[in-house]
Amino acid sequence: MRPAYSAHDPDRDYANGDFIPGAADYPPRWEADAARFRAALGARAGIGLPYGPGARQVLDLFHPQGEVRGTVVFVHGGYWKAFDRSLWSHLAAGPLARGFAVAMPSYTLAPEARIGAMTAEIAEACRMVASRVAGPMVVTGHSAGGHLSARMGCADLDLPVVRVVPISPLTELEPLRATAMNGVLQIDEAEAAAESPARLALRAGVSAHVWVGAEERPAFLWQARVLSEEWACPWTAQPGKHHFNVIDDLADPQSALCDTLLQGL
């Protein structure tokens, strides 16, 4: 049941599943599709490669057939407190078909880790992947992973990343401090300032494009638009897409999303 309407209810603002028919069916479908994809990839899938000492500081690295043109790093969502890399493997299909390796890291979740620590982990994952795969690196991610992918393009980090394409990202963290989930996340004023991509500059030499579903919650459309304005970068609100299916086109090498992801590379 959807929460009752209130113009000042931040929990309702960010309750994606309450507004998506069959929302509970998505995670098991993602998990099954991802498992089939990994099995079909065989030796081209490097599974559970450590990039740090923590239990969740591991990534999967998928290799294309033939010459490698570069790397796409995909960071999963789940409001920084749910899921791991294993549900999204099938989304690597699009970039792989276009000659890019794809890395999918897990990272330590809340409440064990703060968001700032997650940023540092994904940065370390990017450095590890760059040491293994030559060519340009693009970082993308969805929802909370969209936030972390945007952070990889911020000027306070020195990373071998040339492009970021955050998908349905959380870019200004202040509104989340008023949600119930902040009891787990523990975002305070200082962390909202330090970890909101919309308050940070885009690093010189990095290009960006923000992607969001046109049928997402108004708060997510706002979050996407805010980052595009602050970074003076393009944004796309894809017609017919909501928060759970906006990532599907990553699996299609001919999709507009894949074209945008790899633009200029």
Disulfide bonds with the S-S distance in Angstrom:
none
